[in-house]
Amino acid sequence: MHKKYKRRLKTQQEFYNDILSNMTDWVRVVDKENKVLFINEPMKKSLGDIVGKECYRALNKTNPCKNCISRMGICKGNSFTKEEIVDGKIYSVVSSPVWDEEKKNYCAVEVFRDVTEQKKMEDLIISQNQKMKKDLEFAKRLQLRILPIDGQYNGLKIASKYTPSEQLGGDLYDVVEIDEENTGIYIADVSGHGVTSSMMTMFIKQTIKNLCENAVDPAYTLKNLYGQYQELGIDSAYYVTIFYGVYNKKNKTFKYANAGHNCLPVLIREDEIRELEIGGIPICRLFEDVDYEQGIVDLKKGDKILLYTDGISEAVHPKKGFFNSEGVLETCEENRNKNVTILVYKLLRKVKEYANNEIKDDIAMIAMEVL
């Protein structure tokens, strides 16, 4: 019977030794005195036979570790983890206590896993993320630089506000001084956020700028923009909505066209506040060619037109729901007699208060006032 149990014990020992020997991780057992009691074959091949040595000397150290996780594990009965550098390689070390028959902790099992390549990859990712962050910050500064400066343009007073929800946004507005009599003004919203949307705003600005004197016709301008967008070959999931209008200083008229921009501009007069209702297909790849209708409205001194994006109308209150165009019209009514600088300031403040400062989309608005 004794031989039978002895053979079974030997078989079990060989079984466990085979398991430990075929592991890629290093395994060693350390007692309370920091002596190495056991190492598996992979560790022996790398460090030699270190059984009987002090654990720290076995790793070519002259002093015990200040944060000895095996000592802590034996004392507290818990597992602990740390990183250890051995021969230039980085190891993740897990130390777990071992109990005897009397439920007392008398040694610890340490498992060393080589994480050198993983750490290199993590460092590379961190470095790349830092570079990307710097690039995005530069792109954001560039994007803000292309927005028009508030002031006077050909008989108009211009005021604007822009608050991107992310580092890079997809909203854009601009003022285009076409000639001595005509001034273009538009607001656009590119689907999505981030780098792609930001690059699309650059495309819109440059395309309209290149039209020069032809940009005096809003319907033609949007049709031309639609055609050039087709040539980009962009994924059909992306699209652009844009409202474009041209103010004529001599005749005091405002001609306009709409390419799917669902936030209709608001005309604000002393005796009237209304939306400039006009429809049109967004700038997209669904159709090969489109035409846009054109509206016109006569203006006089003091009249204002507010253009904005859905970051305003879709601002959400947890109980009241969306701000909607009704909130915009109400704010315009409250500030009917204020100049455009005060108007856009009041609207932005009201939207932020309504949404408890939790803005989830880009906010952009630009307003013009006839001088």
C-alpha positions in Angstrom: 0.0 0.0 0.0 2.9 2.4 0.9 4.5 1.8 -2.5 1.2 2.4 -4.2 0.8 5.8 -2.6 4.5 6.6 -3.2 4.1 5.9 -6.9 0.9 8.0 -7.1 2.7 10.9 -5.3 5.6 10.6 -7.8 3.1 10.6 -10.7 1.4 13.7 -9.4 4.7 15.4 -8.9 5.8 14.6 -12.5 2.5 15.8 -13.7 2.7 19.2 -12.0 6.4 19.5 -13.0 5.4 18.9 -16.7 2.8 21.6 -16.5 5.2 24.1 -14.9 8.0 23.2 -17.3 5.8 23.7 -20.4 4.7 27.2 -19.3 6.3 30.2 -21.0 6.0 32.2 -17.8 8.6 31.9 -15.1 7.4 30.3 -11.8 9.2 30.3 -8.5 8.4 29.7 -4.8 9.8 32.0 -2.1 9.7 31.4 1.7 9.4 33.9 4.5 13.2 34.4 4.6 13.2 35.4 0.9 14.9 32.1 -0.1 14.0 30.5 -3.4 12.5 27.0 -2.7 11.6 26.1 -6.3 11.8 27.4 -9.9 10.3 25.9 -13.1 12.4 24.9 -16.1 11.9 28.1 -18.2 13.2 30.2 -15.3 16.1 27.8 -14.7 17.1 28.0 -18.4 17.1 31.8 -18.3 18.6 32.5 -14.8 20.4 29.2 -13.9 19.7 27.2 -10.8 18.8 29.9 -8.2 17.2 27.5 -5.7 18.5 28.4 -2.2 19.5 31.9 -3.1 17.8 35.0 -1.8 15.0 36.0 -4.2 16.4 39.5 -4.9 20.0 38.2 -5.5 18.6 35.7 -7.9 17.5 38.7 -10.0 21.0 40.3 -9.8 20.0 42.8 -7.1 22.1 43.8 -4.1 19.2 44.8 -1.8 15.7 43.5 -1.1 12.9 45.1 -2.9 11.3 48.0 -1.0 7.8 46.8 -2.1 8.3 43.0 -1.7 5.0 41.7 -2.9 5.8 38.1 -1.6 6.4 39.3 1.9 3.2 41.4 1.8 1.3 38.4 0.4 2.5 36.0 3.1 1.7 38.5 5.8 -1.7 39.6 4.6 -2.8 36.5 2.8 -3.6 38.3 -0.5 -2.2 38.3 -4.0 -0.2 41.3 -5.1 1.1 42.5 -8.5 4.1 44.6 -9.7 6.4 45.1 -12.6 10.0 43.9 -12.5 12.9 44.5 -14.8 15.2 41.5 -15.3 18.1 41.6 -17.8 16.5 44.5 -19.7 13.1 42.9 -20.0 9.9 44.0 -18.3 8.0 41.3 -16.4 4.5 41.5 -14.8 4.9 39.6 -11.5 2.0 38.1 -9.5 2.7 36.8 -6.0 0.1 34.6 -4.3 0.4 33.1 -0.7 0.5 29.4 0.0 -1.1 27.8 3.1 0.0 24.8 5.0 -2.2 22.1 6.7 -2.7 24.5 9.7 -3.9 27.3 7.4 -0.8 29.4 7.9 0.9 31.3 5.1 4.5 29.9 4.9 5.6 30.8 1.3 4.5 32.5 -1.9 4.3 31.5 -5.5 5.6 34.1 -8.0 4.6 34.1 -11.7 6.7 36.2 -14.0 5.2 37.1 -17.4 7.3 38.9 -20.0 5.4 42.0 -21.1 8.3 43.8 -22.8 6.7 43.9 -26.2 3.3 44.8 -24.7 4.9 47.8 -22.8 6.7 48.9 -26.0 3.4 48.8 -27.8 1.7 50.7 -25.0 4.4 53.4 -25.1 4.1 53.6 -28.9 0.3 54.0 -28.6 0.7 56.7 -26.0 3.3 58.5 -28.1 1.1 58.3 -31.2 -2.0 59.5 -29.2 0.0 62.5 -27.9 1.0 63.4 -31.5 -2.6 62.9 -32.7 -3.8 65.2 -29.9 -1.3 67.9 -30.9 -2.4 67.5 -34.5 -6.1 67.8 -33.6 -5.4 70.9 -31.4 -3.6 72.5 -34.3 -6.5 71.6 -36.7 -8.9 73.1 -34.2 -7.0 76.3 -34.1 -6.9 76.4 -37.9 -10.6 75.7 -38.1 -11.4 78.6 -35.7 -9.1 80.9 -37.7 -11.1 80.4 -40.9 -14.3 81.7 -39.2 -15.1 85.3 -40.0 -14.4 88.1 -37.6 -17.4 90.0 -36.2 -17.7 93.5 -37.5 -19.0 95.5 -40.5 -19.2 94.1 -44.0 -20.6 96.1 -46.9 -23.4 97.7 -45.0 -24.0 94.8 -42.6 -23.1 94.3 -39.0 -22.1 90.7 -38.4 -22.0 88.8 -35.1 -21.4 85.1 -34.5 -20.8 82.3 -32.0 -19.3 78.9 -32.4 -19.0 76.2 -29.7 -17.7 72.8 -31.0 -18.9 69.7 -29.0 -15.6 67.9 -29.7 -12.1 69.0 -30.6 -13.1 69.3 -34.3 -16.6 70.1 -35.4 -18.6 69.9 -38.6 -20.4 73.3 -38.4 -19.2 76.3 -40.5 -20.3 79.8 -41.3 -18.8 82.6 -43.3 -19.2 86.0 -44.8 -18.1 86.4 -48.5 -17.5 89.9 -49.8 -18.3 89.3 -53.4 -18.0 92.8 -54.7 -18.7 96.4 -53.6 -22.5 95.8 -53.6 -22.9 92.1 -52.7 -22.1 90.2 -49.6 -22.7 86.5 -49.2 -23.4 84.8 -45.9 -23.9 81.1 -45.2 -24.1 78.5 -42.5 -23.4 74.8 -43.1 -23.5 71.6 -41.1 -21.5 68.5 -42.1 -22.8 65.2 -40.9 -20.8 63.6 -38.1 -17.8 65.1 -36.1 -14.1 64.8 -36.1 -11.4 65.0 -38.8 -13.6 64.1 -41.8 -16.3 66.7 -41.0 -13.6 69.3 -40.3 -12.0 68.7 -43.7 -15.4 69.0 -45.4 -15.8 72.4 -43.9 -12.5 73.4 -45.5 -13.9 72.1 -48.9 -17.1 74.2 -48.6 -15.3 77.4 -47.7 -12.8 77.0 -50.5 -15.4 76.1 -53.1 -17.6 79.1 -52.4 -14.6 81.4 -52.3 -13.4 80.2 -55.7 -16.8 81.1 -57.3 -15.9 84.8 -56.8 -18.4 87.0 -58.7 -20.6 83.9 -59.6 -21.4 83.5 -55.9 -23.8 86.4 -56.2 -26.5 83.8 -57.3 -27.4 81.6 -54.3 -29.1 78.9 -56.3 -26.2 78.7 -58.8 -23.7 78.6 -55.9 -25.4 75.6 -54.2 -25.8 73.8 -57.5 -22.1 74.3 -58.2 -21.2 73.2 -54.7 -23.3 70.0 -55.3 -21.5 69.2 -58.5 -18.0 69.6 -57.1 -19.0 67.5 -54.1 -19.8 64.6 -56.5 -16.3 64.7 -57.8 -14.8 64.1 -54.4 -16.1 60.5 -54.3 -16.9 60.7 -50.6 -18.8 57.8 -48.9 -22.6 58.3 -49.4 -23.1 58.2 -45.7 -21.7 61.8 -45.5 -23.7 64.8 -46.5 -23.8 68.6 -46.0 -26.7 71.0 -45.3 -26.2 74.6 -46.1 -28.2 77.8 -46.3 -26.7 80.5 -48.5 -27.8 84.1 -49.0 -26.6 87.2 -50.7 -27.3 90.8 -49.5 -27.2 93.6 -52.0 -26.2 96.9 -50.4 -27.6 99.0 -53.2 -31.1 97.5 -53.4 -31.2 96.3 -49.8 -32.4 92.8 -50.9 -31.5 89.4 -49.6 -31.6 86.5 -52.1 -31.3 83.0 -50.6 -31.3 79.3 -51.3 -31.3 76.2 -49.1 -29.6 72.8 -49.5 -31.4 70.8 -46.9 -30.6 73.0 -43.9 -33.5 72.2 -41.6 -32.8 75.1 -39.2 -34.5 77.9 -41.1 -33.0 81.4 -40.7 -35.1 83.9 -38.8 -36.0 87.3 -40.2 -36.3 89.8 -37.3 -38.0 93.1 -38.0 -39.6 95.8 -35.8 -43.0 94.5 -36.7 -42.3 90.9 -37.7 -40.4 87.7 -36.8 -40.6 84.8 -39.2 -38.6 82.0 -40.7 -37.3 82.2 -44.3 -39.0 79.0 -45.5 -37.5 77.4 -48.5 -36.4 73.8 -49.2 -33.8 71.9 -51.1 -31.7 68.7 -51.4 -28.7 68.4 -49.1 -25.2 68.3 -50.7 -24.8 64.5 -51.0 -24.3 61.7 -53.5 -27.8 60.4 -53.7 -28.6 62.2 -57.0 -26.4 63.1 -60.0 -27.8 66.5 -60.5 -30.2 68.9 -58.6 -31.6 72.4 -59.0 -32.3 74.8 -56.2 -35.1 77.4 -55.9 -34.3 80.9 -54.8 -36.1 83.3 -52.5 -35.8 87.0 -52.0 -36.8 89.5 -49.3 -36.5 93.3 -49.1 -34.7 94.6 -46.1 -34.4 98.0 -44.4 -32.2 99.5 -41.8 -32.3 97.6 -38.5 -33.6 94.4 -40.0 -31.8 91.3 -38.8 -31.4 87.7 -40.1 -30.2 84.9 -37.8 -28.7 81.7 -39.2 -28.0 78.7 -36.9 -27.4 75.0 -36.8 -29.2 72.1 -35.1 -26.9 72.1 -32.1 -29.2 74.9 -30.9 -32.6 73.5 -31.8 -31.6 70.0 -30.6 -30.2 71.1 -27.2 -32.1 69.0 -24.7 -33.6 69.7 -21.3 -34.1 66.5 -19.2 -37.8 67.2 -18.7 -38.8 69.7 -21.3 -37.2 68.0 -24.3 -35.6 69.8 -27.3 -35.1 73.6 -27.4 -36.5 73.5 -31.0 -37.1 76.4 -33.4 -39.8 77.6 -31.0 -37.1 78.4 -28.4 -35.1 80.3 -31.1 -38.1 82.3 -32.1 -39.0 83.1 -28.5 -35.5 84.3 -27.9 -35.6 86.4 -31.0 -38.9 87.9 -29.8 -37.4 88.7 -26.4 -34.4 90.5 -28.1 -36.2 92.0 -31.1 -34.8 95.5 -30.5 -31.3 94.4 -29.5 -28.4 94.5 -31.9 -27.0 91.3 -33.4 -24.1 91.1 -30.9 -26.5 91.0 -28.0 -28.9 88.7 -29.8 -26.3 85.9 -30.4 -25.0 86.2 -26.9 -28.4 85.9 -25.4 -29.3 83.0 -27.5 -26.2 81.0 -26.7 -26.6 81.7 -23.0 -30.3 80.7 -23.1 -29.5 77.4 -24.9 -26.7 76.5 -22.5 -28.9 77.2 -19.5 -31.8 75.2 -21.1 -29.5 72.2 -21.5 -27.8 72.5 -18.1 -24.5 73.2 -20.0 -24.6 69.6 -21.4 -24.1 70.5 -25.1 -23.9 67.3 -27.2 -23.6 68.8 -30.7 -21.7 71.7 -32.3 -23.4 75.1 -31.8 -22.9 77.7 -34.5 -24.8 80.8 -35.3 -24.2 84.0 -37.3 -26.5 87.0 -37.5 -26.5 90.0 -39.9 -28.0 93.4 -39.3 -28.7 96.0 -42.0 -26.9 99.3 -41.1 
